[in-house]
Amino acid sequence: MKYSSPLNSLAEGTWFKLICGASFGHLPAIRSLAIAYTLAGADCIDVAADLAVITATKDGIKVAQKLALADRTQGYSMMNVPLLMVSLNDGTDPHFRKAEFDATRCPADCSRPCEQICPADAISATGVIDARCYGCGRCLPICPLNLITTRDRTATPSSIIPYLTQVDGIDAIEIHTQTGHLADFQKLWSILSPVAHHLKLLAISCPDSSELIAYLRLIHATIAATYHPQPLPFSLVWQTDGRPMSGDIGAGTTHAAIKLGEKVLGADLPGYVQLAGGTNHYTVPKLRERRLLPPSDKHVHGVAYGSYARVLLAPIFDELDLQDRDPGKLESHPDLLSAAVSIAHELVAQIKGLDNIHPTSNSFSAPFAPLHL
């Protein structure tokens, strides 16, 4: 099955983005996510601005490309390579935090509700497994003794700027901002703007507020002033962060994502509108129901999936970790690889308009052949 190139998908309104998490650093899972969702047809993979994470993601994408070339019977010879995006923030943001607590203070008879509620399996008997935590905050209110706190961080752009000028480097940047952060945004943009012309895409992610549209217009004016009177050298995406990091909680979370998407879409800002924050399997059907997908004249151009997309594949990755041979190497286990790609494809296919199409060339009914790299 042939997909449009990533930027064509954006223009056509069939853009799919995988969000690995701005604070998520579990390298084996990130690598496996990149393999599965690349093979499933993702247009973009968004990761933390961390060199180890970037390397793991690029490795996963390259493994997927080699798998596609090695096993043409799966129909991937025309597979497109997703854009590699990194996330930055201009100030305090829930996407850029980690939970932490001192496990020695936990009562011996505690039922450990924090461990049970964590969607990332990031809590153990010794505390928070830092690399697994992506800052969702669900453990905070559930601790009976209020022992869990968070630490915030700011992703510094200096470490990733050299990757922007590489041919096989970073393709896109997402900036997380909030109303009232204009001075902080302008400071961050002043660092990025000298090299931003190397980008294929710039995304602005912002949660809702009464001042949202006015703020986004100021953001656009700041960016456009860098290139005036020339047009922007990259595609611009407004990511509407409806209900951050909640897509795996329940079906209702998608309503916040769609509501905010409609609000930004109605403002007619220059650029594309893409949903995030609370997106799940119900998002695309609801968009279609509300006539917010092509061929409608006014439509969103894509959907990003974070915690929901990751949790879908978590059971497969758990089984992968238990393998005696090459644990954590998804490409070494054809049955698990096929299962992961099949699940990922089911989600990707929704926005691609392929949810009722099951061609034999991409049905994933047969396992991939082992790949020796």
MITOR-677223 format. One record per residue (C-alpha): y, z, x. Coordinates in steps of 0.05 Angstrom, whole numbers. Layout:
<sites>
<site north="Y" up="Z" east="X"/>
...
</sites>
This chain:
<sites>
<site north="0" up="0" east="0"/>
<site north="67" up="-19" east="29"/>
<site north="128" up="26" east="22"/>
<site north="201" up="8" east="32"/>
<site north="233" up="30" east="97"/>
<site north="265" up="99" east="92"/>
<site north="337" up="76" east="83"/>
<site north="315" up="23" east="33"/>
<site north="278" up="77" east="-6"/>
<site north="342" up="116" east="-8"/>
<site north="381" up="56" east="-35"/>
<site north="327" up="41" east="-85"/>
<site north="322" up="113" east="-111"/>
<site north="251" up="126" east="-86"/>
<site north="268" up="171" east="-27"/>
<site north="218" up="227" east="-11"/>
<site north="236" up="282" east="39"/>
<site north="190" up="336" east="65"/>
<site north="226" up="400" east="83"/>
<site north="186" up="439" east="135"/>
<site north="239" up="494" east="135"/>
<site north="301" up="509" east="176"/>
<site north="269" up="574" east="200"/>
<site north="196" up="554" east="198"/>
<site north="165" up="551" east="267"/>
<site north="89" up="551" east="258"/>
<site north="75" up="492" east="304"/>
<site north="3" up="475" east="283"/>
<site north="23" up="474" east="209"/>
<site north="85" up="432" east="223"/>
<site north="45" up="382" east="263"/>
<site north="-8" up="377" east="207"/>
<site north="46" up="371" east="154"/>
<site north="77" up="313" east="193"/>
<site north="10" up="278" east="198"/>
<site north="-8" up="285" east="124"/>
<site north="60" up="268" east="95"/>
<site north="73" up="210" east="142"/>
<site north="7" up="179" east="121"/>
<site north="25" up="193" east="49"/>
<site north="90" up="153" east="54"/>
<site north="145" up="205" east="65"/>
<site north="213" up="176" east="83"/>
<site north="240" up="236" east="120"/>
<site north="215" up="301" east="152"/>
<site north="266" up="356" east="158"/>
<site north="253" up="411" east="210"/>
<site north="286" up="468" east="247"/>
<site north="333" up="452" east="304"/>
<site north="283" up="478" east="354"/>
<site north="256" up="436" east="411"/>
<site north="184" up="460" east="403"/>
<site north="186" up="445" east="329"/>
<site north="217" up="376" east="340"/>
<site north="163" up="361" east="392"/>
<site north="107" up="383" east="344"/>
<site north="136" up="340" east="288"/>
<site north="143" up="278" east="332"/>
<site north="72" up="288" east="356"/>
<site north="47" up="292" east="284"/>
<site north="83" up="228" east="266"/>
<site north="54" up="192" east="326"/>
<site north="-16" up="216" east="309"/>
<site north="-6" up="188" east="239"/>
<site north="16" up="121" east="267"/>
<site north="-46" up="118" east="311"/>
<site north="-91" up="136" east="253"/>
<site north="-60" up="81" east="212"/>
<site north="-72" up="30" east="267"/>
<site north="-142" up="55" east="282"/>
<site north="-167" up="52" east="211"/>
<site north="-136" up="-7" east="175"/>
<site north="-187" up="1" east="118"/>
<site north="-143" up="57" east="92"/>
<site north="-86" up="6" east="83"/>
<site north="-35" up="36" east="130"/>
<site north="-22" up="-22" east="177"/>
<site north="46" up="-31" east="144"/>
<site north="63" up="43" east="142"/>
<site north="136" up="60" east="156"/>
<site north="156" up="116" east="202"/>
<site north="195" up="173" east="169"/>
<site north="263" up="193" east="194"/>
<site north="263" up="257" east="236"/>
<site north="317" up="304" east="211"/>
<site north="339" up="372" east="238"/>
<site north="377" up="425" east="199"/>
<site north="440" up="460" east="222"/>
<site north="483" up="512" east="188"/>
<site north="557" up="528" east="192"/>
<site north="549" up="602" east="175"/>
<site north="504" up="653" east="141"/>
<site north="452" up="617" east="99"/>
<site north="386" up="640" east="68"/>
<site north="350" up="581" east="99"/>
<site north="366" up="609" east="169"/>
<site north="337" up="679" east="166"/>
<site north="273" up="717" east="181"/>
<site north="243" up="778" east="149"/>
<site north="224" up="837" east="193"/>
<site north="199" up="908" east="188"/>
<site north="167" up="962" east="231"/>
<site north="95" up="965" east="208"/>
<site north="85" up="1034" east="238"/>
<site north="129" up="1061" east="183"/>
<site north="84" up="1034" east="128"/>
<site north="42" up="1087" east="92"/>
<site north="-32" up="1082" east="105"/>
<site north="-46" up="1079" east="30"/>
<site north="5" up="1024" east="16"/>
<site north="-24" up="967" east="-26"/>
<site north="18" up="919" east="15"/>
<site north="50" up="879" east="-41"/>
<site north="93" up="843" east="12"/>
<site north="30" up="812" east="42"/>
<site north="5" up="791" east="-26"/>
<site north="69" up="757" east="-47"/>
<site north="85" up="720" east="18"/>
<site north="75" up="645" east="7"/>
<site north="71" up="631" east="82"/>
<site north="18" up="683" east="101"/>
<site north="72" up="710" east="148"/>
<site north="57" up="784" east="138"/>
<site north="0" up="820" east="173"/>
<site north="-19" up="892" east="188"/>
<site north="27" up="889" east="249"/>
<site north="88" up="864" east="213"/>
<site north="120" up="795" east="202"/>
<site north="90" up="736" east="240"/>
<site north="157" up="707" east="261"/>
<site north="137" up="634" east="268"/>
<site north="107" up="632" east="198"/>
<site north="166" up="665" east="161"/>
<site north="216" up="617" east="131"/>
<site north="262" up="668" east="100"/>
<site north="246" up="661" east="26"/>
<site north="262" up="734" east="15"/>
<site north="207" up="748" east="-36"/>
<site north="182" up="807" east="3"/>
<site north="249" up="843" east="4"/>
<site north="252" up="872" east="-67"/>
<site north="178" up="886" east="-72"/>
<site north="171" up="935" east="-15"/>
<site north="163" up="1004" east="-47"/>
<site north="200" up="1038" east="10"/>
<site north="253" up="984" east="23"/>
<site north="230" up="977" east="95"/>
<site north="239" up="902" east="99"/>
<site north="304" up="872" east="124"/>
<site north="326" up="804" east="148"/>
<site north="361" up="777" east="209"/>
<site north="406" up="716" east="204"/>
<site north="414" up="663" east="256"/>
<site north="457" up="601" east="267"/>
<site north="424" up="538" east="292"/>
<site north="466" up="515" east="351"/>
<site north="476" up="439" east="357"/>
<site north="482" up="438" east="432"/>
<site north="407" up="437" east="444"/>
<site north="394" up="378" east="398"/>
<site north="453" up="334" east="415"/>
<site north="418" up="300" east="474"/>
<site north="363" up="278" east="425"/>
<site north="413" up="239" east="383"/>
<site north="423" up="187" east="437"/>
<site north="349" up="175" east="450"/>
<site north="314" up="115" east="420"/>
<site north="256" up="159" east="398"/>
<site north="298" up="220" east="383"/>
<site north="330" up="251" east="322"/>
<site north="348" up="203" east="266"/>
<site north="385" up="249" east="218"/>
<site north="420" up="316" east="212"/>
<site north="427" up="361" east="152"/>
<site north="485" up="411" east="150"/>
<site north="476" up="471" east="105"/>
<site north="544" up="495" east="81"/>
<site north="575" up="534" east="23"/>
<site north="641" up="534" east="-14"/>
<site north="692" up="572" east="26"/>
<site north="662" up="549" east="93"/>
<site north="709" up="491" east="105"/>
<site north="737" up="518" east="171"/>
<site north="667" up="532" east="196"/>
<site north="643" up="464" east="174"/>
<site north="701" up="430" east="209"/>
<site north="685" up="469" east="273"/>
<site north="612" up="446" east="270"/>
<site north="633" up="375" east="254"/>
<site north="680" up="373" east="314"/>
<site north="619" up="385" east="358"/>
<site north="575" up="334" east="324"/>
<site north="625" up="278" east="310"/>
<site north="629" up="250" east="381"/>
<site north="555" up="231" east="377"/>
<site north="545" up="225" east="301"/>
<site north="550" up="149" east="304"/>
<site north="479" up="151" east="332"/>
<site north="453" up="180" east="266"/>
<site north="419" up="138" east="213"/>
<site north="434" up="191" east="160"/>
<site north="475" up="254" east="150"/>
<site north="457" up="302" east="93"/>
<site north="502" up="357" east="66"/>
<site north="465" up="413" east="31"/>
<site north="505" up="460" east="-13"/>
<site north="488" up="509" east="-70"/>
<site north="525" up="509" east="-135"/>
<site north="591" up="544" east="-149"/>
<site north="652" up="534" east="-193"/>
<site north="688" up="502" east="-134"/>
<site north="630" up="458" east="-111"/>
<site north="657" up="388" east="-127"/>
<site north="726" up="402" east="-98"/>
<site north="692" up="430" east="-35"/>
<site north="647" up="369" east="-27"/>
<site north="707" up="324" east="-32"/>
<site north="739" up="362" east="25"/>
<site north="675" up="356" east="65"/>
<site north="675" up="281" east="53"/>
<site north="748" up="275" east="73"/>
<site north="732" up="313" east="138"/>
<site north="675" up="266" east="156"/>
<site north="711" up="202" east="134"/>
<site north="773" up="219" east="175"/>
<site north="731" up="212" east="238"/>
<site north="719" up="138" east="226"/>
<site north="779" up="117" east="184"/>
<site north="793" up="61" east="169"/>
<site north="722" up="40" east="185"/>
<site north="664" up="59" east="138"/>
<site north="615" up="114" east="157"/>
<site north="565" up="90" east="209"/>
<site north="508" up="127" east="175"/>
<site north="482" up="138" east="104"/>
<site north="510" up="201" east="71"/>
<site north="467" up="244" east="26"/>
<site north="489" up="301" east="-19"/>
<site north="430" up="349" east="-24"/>
<site north="437" up="391" east="-87"/>
<site north="405" up="457" east="-70"/>
<site north="390" up="481" east="-141"/>
<site north="346" up="541" east="-129"/>
<site north="332" up="549" east="-54"/>
<site north="260" up="558" east="-30"/>
<site north="231" up="568" east="-100"/>
<site north="192" up="505" east="-116"/>
<site north="125" up="539" east="-112"/>
<site north="143" up="596" east="-160"/>
<site north="137" up="561" east="-226"/>
<site north="152" up="499" east="-267"/>
<site north="219" up="525" east="-292"/>
<site north="251" up="525" east="-223"/>
<site north="261" up="450" east="-226"/>
<site north="313" up="457" east="-282"/>
<site north="364" up="486" east="-233"/>
<site north="352" up="429" east="-185"/>
<site north="362" up="376" east="-239"/>
<site north="422" up="411" east="-270"/>
<site north="458" up="413" east="-203"/>
<site north="438" up="342" east="-188"/>
<site north="470" up="319" east="-253"/>
<site north="533" up="356" east="-236"/>
<site north="542" up="323" east="-168"/>
<site north="520" up="256" east="-195"/>
<site north="574" up="259" east="-247"/>
<site north="627" up="271" east="-194"/>
<site north="617" up="200" east="-166"/>
<site north="622" up="223" east="-94"/>
<site north="613" up="169" east="-41"/>
<site north="540" up="171" east="-18"/>
<site north="472" up="186" east="-47"/>
<site north="449" up="246" east="-88"/>
<site north="382" up="278" east="-72"/>
<site north="352" up="339" east="-106"/>
<site north="324" up="400" east="-71"/>
<site north="316" up="474" east="-85"/>
<site north="263" up="488" east="-138"/>
<site north="231" up="419" east="-137"/>
<site north="157" up="414" east="-154"/>
<site north="108" up="370" east="-192"/>
<site north="150" up="374" east="-255"/>
<site north="214" up="348" east="-223"/>
<site north="202" up="273" east="-226"/>
<site north="174" up="274" east="-297"/>
<site north="236" up="313" east="-319"/>
<site north="282" up="265" east="-283"/>
<site north="248" up="207" east="-317"/>
<site north="253" up="242" east="-384"/>
<site north="328" up="252" east="-374"/>
<site north="336" up="180" east="-350"/>
<site north="360" up="201" east="-282"/>
<site north="315" up="153" east="-243"/>
<site north="319" up="78" east="-232"/>
<site north="329" up="31" east="-268"/>
<site north="382" up="76" east="-301"/>
<site north="452" up="57" east="-278"/>
<site north="468" up="128" east="-255"/>
<site north="409" up="161" east="-222"/>
<site north="390" up="207" east="-166"/>
<site north="365" up="172" east="-103"/>
<site north="310" up="219" east="-81"/>
<site north="276" up="286" east="-82"/>
<site north="263" up="335" east="-25"/>
<site north="204" up="384" east="-29"/>
<site north="199" up="446" east="14"/>
<site north="157" up="507" east="-2"/>
<site north="121" up="471" east="-57"/>
<site north="99" up="414" east="-11"/>
<site north="77" up="462" east="43"/>
<site north="38" up="509" east="-3"/>
<site north="0" up="451" east="-32"/>
<site north="-33" up="439" east="35"/>
<site north="-39" up="512" east="57"/>
<site north="-113" up="520" east="35"/>
<site north="-132" up="459" east="76"/>
<site north="-96" up="485" east="137"/>
<site north="-129" up="553" east="129"/>
<site north="-197" up="519" east="130"/>
<site north="-175" up="477" east="189"/>
<site north="-160" up="540" east="229"/>
<site north="-231" up="564" east="218"/>
<site north="-264" up="503" east="248"/>
<site north="-306" up="513" east="311"/>
<site north="-285" up="445" east="340"/>
<site north="-211" up="431" east="352"/>
<site north="-184" up="484" east="304"/>
<site north="-114" up="464" east="281"/>
<site north="-125" up="390" east="299"/>
<site north="-124" up="356" east="231"/>
<site north="-141" up="288" east="259"/>
<site north="-207" up="315" east="287"/>
<site north="-233" up="332" east="218"/>
<site north="-237" up="270" east="174"/>
<site north="-255" up="305" east="110"/>
<site north="-198" up="355" east="115"/>
<site north="-150" up="299" east="136"/>
<site north="-169" up="257" east="76"/>
<site north="-161" up="316" east="29"/>
<site north="-93" up="333" east="57"/>
<site north="-67" up="261" east="53"/>
<site north="-94" up="254" east="-18"/>
<site north="-56" up="316" east="-41"/>
<site north="7" up="295" east="-4"/>
<site north="2" up="225" east="-33"/>
<site north="-2" up="251" east="-104"/>
<site north="66" up="284" east="-94"/>
<site north="98" up="227" east="-56"/>
<site north="73" up="176" east="-106"/>
<site north="113" up="208" east="-163"/>
<site north="182" up="189" east="-136"/>
<site north="154" up="123" east="-110"/>
<site north="137" up="103" east="-181"/>
<site north="63" up="100" east="-164"/>
<site north="36" up="160" east="-202"/>
<site north="-10" up="116" east="-244"/>
<site north="-30" up="69" east="-189"/>
<site north="-95" up="80" east="-150"/>
<site north="-109" up="19" east="-107"/>
<site north="-174" up="21" east="-69"/>
<site north="-137" up="9" east="-4"/>
<site north="-102" up="76" east="-10"/>
<site north="-146" up="118" east="-54"/>
<site north="-168" up="165" east="2"/>
<site north="-237" up="167" east="-28"/>
<site north="-269" up="157" east="40"/>
<site north="-254" up="203" east="99"/>
<site north="-215" up="177" east="158"/>
<site north="-254" up="160" east="220"/>
<site north="-246" up="212" east="276"/>
<site north="-188" up="196" east="322"/>
<site north="-195" up="210" east="396"/>
<site north="-126" up="214" east="429"/>
</sites>
